């Protein structure tokens, strides 16, 4: 899963990136509001961690702009402002959670996991399609209780489809999600990964359907 970390404190940013990366998250750092907007336009993310004290704009202003553009990603605010009015304003502008500095890195990680469960997987850590299971906390995919051995790219594609099960996911979004150093995946590479995944998951009651011109749809097969 991909997290956009908007934080201009390099020491804190490095610490958060290290901790979240060890937990299996892919973290992109933005040191300003304008950089964050550019990153959101170029890539696909699952969650935003937003500091309010940014050098080019107030974080609340950025939050308001994102919500006005219908960007519905879950957002956790980080701030040294601990007044009740600041908290109320953050929630009113569309934040999903609020954490005041200083904080324990483990607490932020727990809050991120809770938000992901709430926004993408109901109240459970596990998303189930057929006999496939994605554990959003441990970042593992299993079939009939056994871990699936997948390459990093295969895992990324299947994780994304599981997170959006029952919804169409376009190739462009997959390419952005799995991009490294700004380089997306070519369409034919995505097709290769999907072809491999189809063979792996169909015995477990899950199927990836191609909707021409639209993208891919993961759902339970008809014989389940």
NORVEN-V11596 format. One record per backbone hydrogen bond with DSSP energy under -1.0 kcal/mol. CO is the residue of the C=O (numbers start at 0). NH is the residue of the N-H. E is the energy in kcal/mol with one decimal. If there is no record, write none. Layout:
# NORVEN-V11596
co=CO nh=NH e=E
co=CO nh=NH e=E
This chain:
# NORVEN-V11596
co=0 nh=25 e=-3.1
co=1 nh=45 e=-3.2
co=1 nh=46 e=-1.1
co=2 nh=27 e=-2.7
co=3 nh=48 e=-2.6
co=4 nh=29 e=-3.0
co=5 nh=50 e=-2.6
co=8 nh=12 e=-3.0
co=9 nh=13 e=-2.6
co=10 nh=14 e=-2.0
co=11 nh=15 e=-2.7
co=12 nh=16 e=-2.5
co=13 nh=17 e=-2.3
co=14 nh=18 e=-2.3
co=15 nh=19 e=-2.7
co=16 nh=20 e=-2.3
co=17 nh=21 e=-1.9
co=19 nh=24 e=-2.4
co=20 nh=23 e=-1.7
co=25 nh=2 e=-3.0
co=27 nh=4 e=-3.0
co=29 nh=6 e=-2.0
co=31 nh=35 e=-1.9
co=32 nh=36 e=-2.2
co=33 nh=37 e=-2.1
co=34 nh=38 e=-2.4
co=35 nh=39 e=-2.3
co=36 nh=40 e=-1.6
co=37 nh=41 e=-1.4
co=38 nh=42 e=-2.3
co=46 nh=3 e=-2.4
co=47 nh=75 e=-2.7
co=48 nh=5 e=-3.4
co=49 nh=77 e=-3.2
co=51 nh=53 e=-1.6
co=51 nh=58 e=-2.8
co=57 nh=61 e=-1.7
co=58 nh=62 e=-2.7
co=59 nh=63 e=-2.5
co=60 nh=64 e=-2.2
co=61 nh=65 e=-2.5
co=62 nh=66 e=-2.4
co=63 nh=67 e=-2.1
co=64 nh=68 e=-1.1
co=65 nh=70 e=-2.3
co=66 nh=69 e=-1.6
co=69 nh=71 e=-1.0
co=73 nh=47 e=-2.5
co=74 nh=95 e=-2.7
co=74 nh=96 e=-1.3
co=75 nh=49 e=-3.1
co=76 nh=98 e=-2.7
co=77 nh=51 e=-1.9
co=78 nh=100 e=-2.7
co=82 nh=86 e=-1.8
co=83 nh=87 e=-2.5
co=84 nh=88 e=-2.5
co=85 nh=89 e=-2.3
co=86 nh=90 e=-2.3
co=87 nh=91 e=-2.6
co=88 nh=92 e=-1.9
co=89 nh=94 e=-2.2
co=90 nh=93 e=-1.2
co=96 nh=76 e=-2.4
co=98 nh=78 e=-1.7
co=103 nh=107 e=-1.6
co=104 nh=108 e=-2.3
co=105 nh=109 e=-2.3
co=106 nh=110 e=-2.4
co=107 nh=111 e=-2.5
co=108 nh=112 e=-2.4
co=109 nh=113 e=-2.3
co=110 nh=114 e=-2.3
co=111 nh=115 e=-2.5
co=112 nh=116 e=-2.3
co=113 nh=117 e=-2.3
co=114 nh=118 e=-2.9
co=115 nh=119 e=-2.6
co=116 nh=120 e=-1.3
co=120 nh=123 e=-1.6
co=124 nh=135 e=-3.3
co=126 nh=133 e=-2.6
co=128 nh=131 e=-2.4
co=130 nh=143 e=-2.1
co=131 nh=128 e=-2.1
co=132 nh=141 e=-2.5
co=133 nh=126 e=-2.5
co=134 nh=138 e=-1.7
co=134 nh=139 e=-1.2
co=139 nh=134 e=-3.0
co=140 nh=147 e=-2.8
co=141 nh=132 e=-2.6
co=142 nh=145 e=-1.9
co=145 nh=142 e=-3.0
co=150 nh=154 e=-2.9
co=151 nh=155 e=-2.2
co=152 nh=156 e=-2.4
co=153 nh=157 e=-2.6
co=154 nh=158 e=-3.1
co=155 nh=159 e=-2.0
co=156 nh=160 e=-2.2
co=157 nh=161 e=-2.6
co=158 nh=162 e=-2.6
co=159 nh=163 e=-1.4
co=161 nh=164 e=-1.5
co=163 nh=166 e=-2.4
co=168 nh=215 e=-2.7
co=169 nh=173 e=-1.8
co=170 nh=174 e=-2.8
co=171 nh=175 e=-2.4
co=172 nh=176 e=-2.5
co=173 nh=177 e=-2.0
co=175 nh=178 e=-1.2
co=179 nh=182 e=-2.0
co=182 nh=179 e=-1.6
co=185 nh=189 e=-1.9
co=186 nh=190 e=-2.2
co=187 nh=191 e=-1.7
co=188 nh=192 e=-2.1
co=189 nh=193 e=-2.6
co=190 nh=194 e=-2.3
co=191 nh=195 e=-2.2
co=192 nh=196 e=-2.5
co=193 nh=197 e=-2.4
co=194 nh=198 e=-1.4
co=195 nh=199 e=-1.5
co=196 nh=200 e=-2.5
co=197 nh=201 e=-2.1
co=200 nh=203 e=-2.0
co=200 nh=205 e=-1.1
co=201 nh=204 e=-1.4
co=203 nh=130 e=-3.3
co=204 nh=220 e=-1.9
co=206 nh=218 e=-2.2
co=208 nh=216 e=-2.3
co=210 nh=213 e=-2.8
co=210 nh=214 e=-2.3
co=214 nh=210 e=-3.1
co=215 nh=168 e=-2.9
co=216 nh=208 e=-3.3
co=217 nh=165 e=-2.3
co=218 nh=206 e=-2.8
co=220 nh=223 e=-1.6
